[in-house]
């Protein structure tokens, strides 16, 4: 097996990126078809992308943070978006978002130097109580019971409770209320002790300073720098609780920006905390209504454990996954429902490359492209390169040390591509490569001739082998390699697969070439570079003498008649075989091995899918039912899968239902049927759920068995 590097993803991955384009800022370039990639989730139709929240994953040096910072800078400069960043990691005792924040004339709030007031009158009373409860639980999880909660509620109504110190005093020395002051003081001891850690203990200075207040709401970007705090300290979830409440109840209502972003860097520390996970869940749930995008940046999903924190990550509709180990890649692929080819690519990605998933269906591999100024603002590997530079200085005998150090510097940045000065990162690059020399190469003509003669399988193999050879010899973006896309398009057209031909030609056009550019003859009449010379016409001899006729006998005629009689039967048999072979070729040309349709059952949108295995012996049937459903079931033959949604607890977010079965088939061209039953929002347990029986065929067609009506294919899923 030949293993190609990640830059050759177009050879092993389907051309999923050739039929979809998203509006917005330029981010980079697709490694599948070379086209520029743009995305501003807030500008995408909400039917395609219901939520604008994003999840960025990747190991150290994979480029996830660089991509997030570049996206933030471009969104602000192009569209005026506002950002609030919770930054808990950086170099030189400063968060990694600090240089970008200062460049955009934003504000950096260092933990301890600016004091947040959790009992500010700008918060509604119920928000103040919820926030103080979160601060208490962060340091003393068992401090609140029914009596302590009432004592806290009573203290929050005291005139002193305008600062955290005043609230502690109101807990220790309460006034009489519904219950005597002595009882209230006894009940509030646990809460007062917990809050005293913020006023007198190790966490003082976060909420109790003389200048306690709230940040401005009209700045382009505000970064809360938690990098100096201990990562295991309860200060981080406590501060995050205060920031989340300020974002929801102060910043969002007062901000006038067209769209707002809350960035959580190193988010696992925040999402794992029970004190703040419910606040983040609330922001995720109502982000669309609030005009907010929650952008989560973290290393691995394993950091979140297996609890509800992973459910929060699943709610992000935009995900970009940088380099991860194979085990972590499999975990991410299962959680995000990534295709197998994308999961296999994740461990081999280079810095700045990531598998992107947009919405439920679109998957691509994108190379982030940044300018030199952006590289300077987003650099997070200066210490490592400093150590490399010192090592280079010690080796003075190495004449190439300086060049190697420059290469290492570029490789260790969080990106791999820098724009040339003055070049627009969103513009389509010109075709800068020189045309290959005029050499004799009959491989293209051989593949096309095989397709003309009906040997489609052989033609496809010849084109694949030729393409692979030229990729190894000249590179994936070379003229030699790209010319095979046009040849493959011609082969597909001759073999009856017009869809593939159109897709391949569209890919060539997007890469800046005329579709049949390599077929054009030269001005001097010389053959095209990929062809050999035309065959020489035979020269007639100067003198031609007819051969002398030999004497013939009668019996050869009798033998000829007998041979013709035998041949007649062979002709009929050959005609039948040709007809059967033609039918087989038509089936093979139409075969896609996939069929996906979207139906509405009991008021619930359901995507039904059938995918044939590579050996053609099994079919995986699946259904994805929207979160409004209370019950779903699929049946095919003896295989059944079903799920009933349990009543949701308070604050719990409904999740889509995914069901899957595997059924055997006789051959790869055999149709399969699946019955899908869905109970919608008004379905009652014990009642019969409405259903539809669908017949799938491997040529991307599906039919409603009851009505006989052909169902529309869900092409964004097929891409």
Secondary structure in CASP SS format (residue, H / E / C, confidence):
PFRMAT SS
TARGET T0000
AUTHOR 0000-0000-0000
METHOD secondary structure of the structure
MODEL  1
X C 1.00
X C 1.00
X C 1.00
X C 1.00
X C 1.00
X H 1.00
X H 1.00
X H 1.00
X H 1.00
X H 1.00
X H 1.00
X H 1.00
X C 1.00
X C 1.00
X C 1.00
X H 1.00
X H 1.00
X H 1.00
X C 1.00
X C 1.00
X C 1.00
X C 1.00
X C 1.00
X C 1.00
X C 1.00
X E 1.00
X E 1.00
X E 1.00
X E 1.00
X E 1.00
X C 1.00
X C 1.00
X C 1.00
X C 1.00
X C 1.00
X E 1.00
X E 1.00
X E 1.00
X C 1.00
X C 1.00
X H 1.00
X H 1.00
X H 1.00
X C 1.00
X C 1.00
X C 1.00
X C 1.00
X C 1.00
X C 1.00
X C 1.00
X C 1.00
X C 1.00
X C 1.00
X E 1.00
X E 1.00
X E 1.00
X E 1.00
X C 1.00
X C 1.00
X C 1.00
X C 1.00
X C 1.00
X C 1.00
X H 1.00
X H 1.00
X H 1.00
X H 1.00
X H 1.00
X H 1.00
X H 1.00
X H 1.00
X H 1.00
X H 1.00
X H 1.00
X H 1.00
X H 1.00
X H 1.00
X H 1.00
X H 1.00
X C 1.00
X C 1.00
X E 1.00
X E 1.00
X E 1.00
X E 1.00
X E 1.00
X E 1.00
X C 1.00
X C 1.00
X E 1.00
X E 1.00
X C 1.00
X C 1.00
X E 1.00
X E 1.00
X C 1.00
X C 1.00
X H 1.00
X H 1.00
X H 1.00
X H 1.00
X H 1.00
X H 1.00
X C 1.00
X C 1.00
X C 1.00
X E 1.00
X E 1.00
X E 1.00
X E 1.00
X E 1.00
X C 1.00
X C 1.00
X E 1.00
X C 1.00
X E 1.00
X C 1.00
X C 1.00
X C 1.00
X C 1.00
X C 1.00
X C 1.00
X C 1.00
X C 1.00
X H 1.00
X H 1.00
X H 1.00
X H 1.00
X H 1.00
X H 1.00
X H 1.00
X H 1.00
X H 1.00
X H 1.00
X H 1.00
X H 1.00
X H 1.00
X H 1.00
X H 1.00
X C 1.00
X C 1.00
X C 1.00
X C 1.00
X C 1.00
X C 1.00
X H 1.00
X H 1.00
X H 1.00
X H 1.00
X H 1.00
X H 1.00
X H 1.00
X H 1.00
X H 1.00
X H 1.00
X H 1.00
X C 1.00
X C 1.00
X C 1.00
X C 1.00
X C 1.00
X C 1.00
X C 1.00
X H 1.00
X H 1.00
X H 1.00
X H 1.00
X H 1.00
X H 1.00
X H 1.00
X H 1.00
X H 1.00
X C 1.00
X C 1.00
X C 1.00
X C 1.00
X C 1.00
X C 1.00
X C 1.00
X C 1.00
X H 1.00
X H 1.00
X H 1.00
X H 1.00
X H 1.00
X H 1.00
X H 1.00
X C 1.00
X H 1.00
X H 1.00
X H 1.00
X H 1.00
X H 1.00
X H 1.00
X H 1.00
X H 1.00
X H 1.00
X H 1.00
X H 1.00
X C 1.00
X C 1.00
X C 1.00
X C 1.00
X C 1.00
X C 1.00
X C 1.00
X C 1.00
X C 1.00
X C 1.00
X C 1.00
X C 1.00
X C 1.00
X E 1.00
X C 1.00
X C 1.00
X C 1.00
X C 1.00
X C 1.00
X C 1.00
X C 1.00
X E 1.00
X E 1.00
X E 1.00
X E 1.00
X E 1.00
X C 1.00
X C 1.00
X C 1.00
X C 1.00
X C 1.00
X C 1.00
X C 1.00
X C 1.00
X H 1.00
X H 1.00
X H 1.00
X H 1.00
X H 1.00
X H 1.00
X H 1.00
X H 1.00
X H 1.00
X H 1.00
X H 1.00
X H 1.00
X H 1.00
X H 1.00
X H 1.00
X H 1.00
X H 1.00
X H 1.00
X H 1.00
X H 1.00
X H 1.00
X C 1.00
X C 1.00
X C 1.00
X C 1.00
X C 1.00
X E 1.00
X E 1.00
X E 1.00
X E 1.00
X E 1.00
X E 1.00
X C 1.00
X C 1.00
X H 1.00
X H 1.00
X H 1.00
X H 1.00
X C 1.00
X C 1.00
X H 1.00
X H 1.00
X H 1.00
X H 1.00
X H 1.00
X H 1.00
X H 1.00
X H 1.00
X H 1.00
X H 1.00
X H 1.00
X H 1.00
X C 1.00
X H 1.00
X H 1.00
X H 1.00
X H 1.00
X C 1.00
X E 1.00
X E 1.00
X E 1.00
X E 1.00
X E 1.00
X E 1.00
X C 1.00
X C 1.00
X C 1.00
X H 1.00
X H 1.00
X H 1.00
X H 1.00
X C 1.00
X C 1.00
X C 1.00
X H 1.00
X H 1.00
X H 1.00
X H 1.00
X H 1.00
X H 1.00
X H 1.00
X C 1.00
X C 1.00
X C 1.00
X E 1.00
X E 1.00
X E 1.00
X E 1.00
X C 1.00
X C 1.00
X C 1.00
X C 1.00
X H 1.00
X H 1.00
X H 1.00
X H 1.00
X H 1.00
X H 1.00
X H 1.00
X H 1.00
X H 1.00
X H 1.00
X H 1.00
X C 1.00
X C 1.00
X C 1.00
X H 1.00
X H 1.00
X H 1.00
X H 1.00
X H 1.00
X H 1.00
X H 1.00
X C 1.00
X C 1.00
X C 1.00
X C 1.00
X C 1.00
X C 1.00
X E 1.00
X E 1.00
X E 1.00
X E 1.00
X E 1.00
X E 1.00
X C 1.00
X C 1.00
X C 1.00
X E 1.00
X E 1.00
X E 1.00
X E 1.00
X E 1.00
X E 1.00
X E 1.00
X E 1.00
X E 1.00
X C 1.00
X H 1.00
X H 1.00
X H 1.00
X H 1.00
X H 1.00
X H 1.00
X H 1.00
X C 1.00
X C 1.00
X C 1.00
X H 1.00
X H 1.00
X H 1.00
X H 1.00
X H 1.00
X H 1.00
X H 1.00
X H 1.00
X H 1.00
X H 1.00
X H 1.00
X H 1.00
X H 1.00
X C 1.00
X C 1.00
X C 1.00
X C 1.00
X C 1.00
X C 1.00
X H 1.00
X H 1.00
X H 1.00
X H 1.00
X H 1.00
X H 1.00
X H 1.00
X H 1.00
X H 1.00
X H 1.00
X H 1.00
X H 1.00
X C 1.00
X C 1.00
X C 1.00
X C 1.00
X E 1.00
X E 1.00
X C 1.00
X C 1.00
X C 1.00
X C 1.00
X C 1.00
X C 1.00
X C 1.00
X C 1.00
X C 1.00
X C 1.00
X C 1.00
X C 1.00
X C 1.00
X C 1.00
X C 1.00
X C 1.00
X C 1.00
X C 1.00
X C 1.00
X C 1.00
X C 1.00
X C 1.00
X C 1.00
X C 1.00
X H 1.00
X H 1.00
X H 1.00
X H 1.00
X H 1.00
X H 1.00
X H 1.00
X H 1.00
X H 1.00
X H 1.00
X C 1.00
X C 1.00
X C 1.00
X H 1.00
X H 1.00
X H 1.00
X H 1.00
X H 1.00
X H 1.00
X H 1.00
X H 1.00
X H 1.00
X H 1.00
X H 1.00
X H 1.00
X H 1.00
X H 1.00
X H 1.00
X H 1.00
X H 1.00
X H 1.00
X H 1.00
X C 1.00
X C 1.00
X C 1.00
X C 1.00
X H 1.00
X H 1.00
X H 1.00
X H 1.00
X H 1.00
X H 1.00
X H 1.00
X H 1.00
X H 1.00
X H 1.00
X H 1.00
X H 1.00
X H 1.00
X H 1.00
X H 1.00
X H 1.00
X C 1.00
X C 1.00
X C 1.00
X H 1.00
X H 1.00
X H 1.00
X H 1.00
X H 1.00
X H 1.00
X H 1.00
X H 1.00
X H 1.00
X H 1.00
X H 1.00
X H 1.00
X H 1.00
X C 1.00
X C 1.00
X C 1.00
X C 1.00
X C 1.00
X C 1.00
X H 1.00
X H 1.00
X H 1.00
X C 1.00
X C 1.00
X C 1.00
X C 1.00
X C 1.00
X C 1.00
X C 1.00
X C 1.00
X C 1.00
X C 1.00
X C 1.00
X C 1.00
X C 1.00
X C 1.00
X C 1.00
X C 1.00
X C 1.00
X C 1.00
X C 1.00
X C 1.00
X C 1.00
X C 1.00
X C 1.00
X C 1.00
X C 1.00
X C 1.00
X C 1.00
X C 1.00
X C 1.00
X C 1.00
X C 1.00
X C 1.00
X C 1.00
X C 1.00
X C 1.00
X H 1.00
X H 1.00
X H 1.00
X H 1.00
X H 1.00
X H 1.00
X H 1.00
X H 1.00
X H 1.00
X H 1.00
X H 1.00
X H 1.00
X H 1.00
X H 1.00
X H 1.00
X H 1.00
X H 1.00
X H 1.00
X H 1.00
X H 1.00
X H 1.00
X H 1.00
X H 1.00
X H 1.00
X H 1.00
X H 1.00
X H 1.00
X H 1.00
X H 1.00
X H 1.00
X H 1.00
X H 1.00
X H 1.00
X H 1.00
X H 1.00
X H 1.00
X C 1.00
X C 1.00
X C 1.00
X E 1.00
X E 1.00
X E 1.00
X E 1.00
X E 1.00
X E 1.00
X E 1.00
X E 1.00
X C 1.00
X C 1.00
X E 1.00
X E 1.00
X E 1.00
X E 1.00
X E 1.00
X E 1.00
X E 1.00
X E 1.00
X E 1.00
X C 1.00
X C 1.00
X C 1.00
X C 1.00
X C 1.00
X E 1.00
X E 1.00
X E 1.00
X E 1.00
X E 1.00
X E 1.00
X E 1.00
X E 1.00
X C 1.00
X C 1.00
X C 1.00
X C 1.00
X C 1.00
X E 1.00
X E 1.00
X E 1.00
X E 1.00
X E 1.00
X E 1.00
X C 1.00
X C 1.00
X E 1.00
X E 1.00
X E 1.00
X E 1.00
X E 1.00
X E 1.00
X C 1.00
X C 1.00
X C 1.00
X C 1.00
X C 1.00
X C 1.00
X C 1.00
X C 1.00
X C 1.00
X C 1.00
X C 1.00
X C 1.00
X E 1.00
X E 1.00
X E 1.00
X E 1.00
X E 1.00
X E 1.00
X E 1.00
X E 1.00
X C 1.00
X C 1.00
X C 1.00
X C 1.00
X C 1.00
X C 1.00
X C 1.00
X E 1.00
X E 1.00
X E 1.00
X E 1.00
X E 1.00
X E 1.00
X E 1.00
X E 1.00
X C 1.00
X C 1.00
X C 1.00
X C 1.00
X C 1.00
X C 1.00
X C 1.00
X C 1.00
X C 1.00
X C 1.00
X E 1.00
X E 1.00
X E 1.00
X E 1.00
X E 1.00
X E 1.00
X E 1.00
X E 1.00
X C 1.00
X E 1.00
X C 1.00
X E 1.00
X E 1.00
X E 1.00
X E 1.00
X C 1.00
X C 1.00
X C 1.00
X C 1.00
X C 1.00
X E 1.00
X E 1.00
X C 1.00
X E 1.00
X C 1.00
X H 1.00
X H 1.00
X H 1.00
X H 1.00
X C 1.00
END
